[in-house]
Amino acid sequence: MSEGKVSYKDAGVDIDAGNEFVEAIKPEVKSTFDEHVIGGIGSFAGAYALPAGYREPVLLSATDGVGTKLKLAIDSGRLDTVGIDLVAMCVNDLICNFGTPMFFLDYYATGQLIPEDAKQVVGGIAEGCRRGQCALIGGETAEMPGMYSEKDFDLAGFAVGIAERSEMDRVSLVRPGQLLLALPSSGIHSNGYSLVRKLFFERLKMSLEDDFEGRPLIETLLEPTRIYVPEFKAQRERIVALAHITGGGIIENLPRVLPEGIHAQIDRSRIQTLPIFDFMAQYVDEEEMFRTFNMGVGMIWVVESENVDAILAATDAYLIGELVAGERGVTLS
């Protein structure tokens, strides 16, 4: 290069590192493909053939991120699980509208592309897609010096699913007398991490490697979000409605599947809270806990009473309450 000329690499963007990264992730990405994926990796757009057998197919979409849980992953250098969280937050929403996830796209923006770190992140996304039974058919990696500090990055995920139009309106099927089953969460999932970080690392002055229940605290905090797609597919004929318990907790998410005139009564003593929530509850008001975290319940299914035994025998779900006539909302008692 002539003296005085400036390169893209001088500006902080390494094209060769980007190419190395793309080559490195190809096996992971291909491992998520199913028979509906058209073409390979490297085209301008991902292509996916619509599955057959739908009378009135409707496409569903969902997008989400991982929030400040990413900060803990970056600080600890443990980057292999946040991709699972990214997929989970999207596909767990799709199934609440009776959508079957088909494919996933990701957007990964960073200050400096470090191929080994990026490979871990996308490897986690691919693992999330395998768990969520969907194909990773596209993504974008943006190296943006000046927008992010060198090791910082952000993730956004986009999932597309398919549903039968006649099966989408679950709220109209909800009525008094139906029962509420909880599916356990794997941990904090991907909500409330600004409060988590403030409590553990500012208020309590704990470190990432401090012992918590026999393993480093950071492992508990980064436990990836559970993906409920396999259970949904296996039990969909027995499910009336589903609520993904994310930010806002049970109190704000369960009413999203309740019609006017239906009230959810939940027995607080039945909820199988996890040790991490029991610990935090020593320092955070209970009402705040239930409005911020899943408290050990990652998803709630509304079901008919005659289907309860079959679901309990086939899954790790458990009974936490029932629906009654009353003002639309939730009571924890």
N, C-alpha and C positions, 0 to 999 in steps of 0.2 A: 504494500500500500504506500502511496506517495506520502511524503512528509506533510503533516498538517491535516491529512484526511481523517475523518472520524468514522468508526465502524459502529454497527449495531451492538457489538459486544462491548465497545467502549461505553455505550449508553446503558449497559447493564443487562442486555438481553442476549443470551447465548443460543443461537439457532442450532448448533451442533448438539448441545445438551438436550434441547427439545426433541430432536430427531432420535437421539439415543433413548430417551424416555419412551417415545412412541413405540419403538421396536421392542423395548423391554416389556411393555404391558400387553402386547398382542396375545400371548398365550392365555393370560388371565381373562381378557375380554372375550376371546373366542370360547372360553369354557362356559360362558353364560348363554351362548346362542342356542336357539331351538330351531325347529323345522320351518318356522315362519320368517326367520331372518333372511333377507335377500341381499346378496353381495357380501363383501368382507369389510375390512377396516381400511380407511383412507379415502373414501369417497367424500363428496361435499355434504351429503346428507345420509342418514341411516334409513334403511327401508325395511318395512315389516308388513307381511301379508296378513290381512284380517282373517282370524280363524273362521271356519265355516260352522254352520249349525245354528246361527242366530236368526230369529224371525225379524226382529227390529233392533239391530245392533246400535248401541250408543257408545261413543268414545268418552271416557272419563279422563280427567287429568288432575294431577296434584303436584305441588311444588313446595319445597321446604329447605331448610338448612340445618345446621347442628348447633348454632348459637355459640355461647362462650365456653361450651365444653371443648371447643377447638383450642382455646387458650391453654387448658390443662394438657391436652395432647401435645401441643407445641412445647410447652415448658418442660414436660417430662420426656420428650423425644419418643413417645409411644404413639405412632401414627397409623398403626395397622387396623384399628377398630372404628375410627370415626366414619369411615366410608360405610360401614354397616349401619351406623346411626342414620346416615344420610338417606339410604334406601328405605330403612324402616319407617322414618317419619312420613315418607310419601306413600308407600304401598299400604301401610296400615290405615291411612285415610281412604284410599281407593276402595278397600273392601267394605268400608262402612256404607257405601252406596251400592253394594253387591257387584262391584267391579272386579274382574279378574285381571291382575297386572299382566301387561304384555311386554313393554319395554321401558327402558330407563335411559336418561341422559344426565350428564354431570357437567358442572362448570367449576373449574379449579383455578383460582387466581392467587398468585404469590409474588412476593417481591423479588425472589431469586429462585429459579428452578434448580433444585437439587435432585437429579434423577432418582437416586436411591430413596429419598424421602417421598417423592411423588409416586414412585412405584408402590411403596407401602400404602399410601392413601388410596390409589386406584385399585390395588389389590383388595383393600377392604370393601370398596364399592362393588367389585366383582363378587366377593363373598356374600355381600348383602343381596345382590341380584340372584345368586344361587339359592340363598335361603328364601328369598321372596318369589322364586320361580318366575323370573322375568329376564329379558335379554338386555345387556348393556350394548346399545347399538350406536352410541355417539357420545361425544364430549368435547369440551374445549379447555385447553390449558393456557392460561394467560400469564405471562411473565411481565410484571408491572412495577419496575423499580421507581421509587418515589411515591407510589401509592401505598405500598406495604413495606414494612421493614423487612430485612433480608429473609428471616426465617418465618415470618408471619404468612398465613394464607387464609383464604376463605373458601367455603364450599357452598354450592347450591345444587339441588337435585330436582329432577323433573320426571315424573312417572306418568305413563299413559296405560289405561286399561280399557276393557270392553265389558259391557253389561247388556242384558236383555232389557229393553225399555220397560216392559211390564213388571220387571222385578225391582226397579230402582226405588220406587216410593215405599220405603219401609215404615215411615211414620204412620201412614194410614192403616197399618196392620196392628199397631200397638193399642192395647186396651187393658182395662183393669183385670186383675187376676193372673196376669202373666208374671213370671219370675225373673229375677236378675241373677245372672251368673258372672262371677269375676274370673278373668284369666290373669294369673300372676304376672307382674312385671319382672324383668331381670335385674332391675336396679332403678336408678334415678331416670334412666332413659335420656332424653335430650332437652329437658326443660328445667328452668330454675337455677341454672349454673351461676348466674351472677350472685344469687343469694348463697349458694354453696361456697363459692370462692371467698365471699366476704366473711362468712362464718368460720370456715376452717382455717383460712390463711391470714385474714386480718384480725378477726376477733380472738380466735383460739391460738393463733401463731403456730399452727401445726405445719409439718412438712409433708411433701409428697410421699416420702418413704416411711412415714410413721406407721406403726402397726395398727391395723384395724381388723378385728375378728380373724387374726392369724395370717393376714397377708398385707402387703403395703397398701396404704390408703388410696393411692392413685389407681390401683387396680380395681378397687370397688367403685371409685368415681368414674372411671372410664369403661366400666362394664357396658358392652354395647346394647342398644335397644333391641328388645325382642321383636321378632317379625312373626306375625300371626297368620300369614297367608296359608300355610299348610293346614292349620286347624280350621280356618274358614272354609277352605275347599272341601275338606272331609265332612264338615257338619252343616254346610249351608242349607240343606233341606230342613234342618231342625231349628234354624235361627230365624227369629222374627226381625230383629234389628240389632245393630252393633254401634257401640260408641267407643272411639279411640280416646283414651284418657291421657291428654297431653297438658300443655299449659292451661291453668284454670282448674285442673283436677277434676274429680268426680262432680263437684258442685256445678261447674260450668259446662262440662262436656256431655254429661248424660242427658240434660234437657234438650239437646240438639236432636234427639231421636224421639222425643215425647210430643204428642199432640196436645192442644189445649184441653184441659179437663182431666189430665192424667198426672198423678204425683208418684214419685219414686220414694219408697220408704226403705232405707238401708240400715241394717243392724251394724252399728259401728264395731261391736265386739267380734263380729265375724271376719272383719277385714284382716288379712294376714300381712301385717306391716313387716317391712324388712328392717334388719338391724340398723342400716344407715339412717332410716327415717326415725327410728326410735331414739337414736343418738341425737339427731338434729332437733327433735322435739323437746329436748332439755333446754334449748336456747331460743326456740322459735315458737310463738303462740300456735296452738293447735289449729285455730281457724286459718291462720296464715299458711300452715303446712298443707292443709287440705285444699286451699285455693291456689297453691303453687305447684305441688308435686302429685304424682300418681299414688303415692303412699302404699305401693305394693300391688296396685291394680292397674295393669296395662291396658285392659280392654274389658268392657262389660257387654254381655250378650243378653238381650231380651228373648225369652223362650216360653213356649207353652209348658205347663206343668207336666204333661204326659211325656215330654221329651227330655226331662231333666236327668233321669236315671241313665239313659243311653249316652248323653253327653258327658256326664260325670265318669262313666265307665271308660270312655274313649279318650278323655283329655285330663288335664290337671285343673280344670275349672272347678269352682265351688260356689255354693249358694250364699248370696249376701243380702237379698231383699226381694221385694215384690212391688207391683204396681197397683195403685188404688185410685178411685175417683177423687179428684181434688184439684187444687190449683197447680198448674204446670210448674214443676220444680223438683227439688230433691231435699229430703230430710235425712240427716245422719243422727241416729239416736241409739 
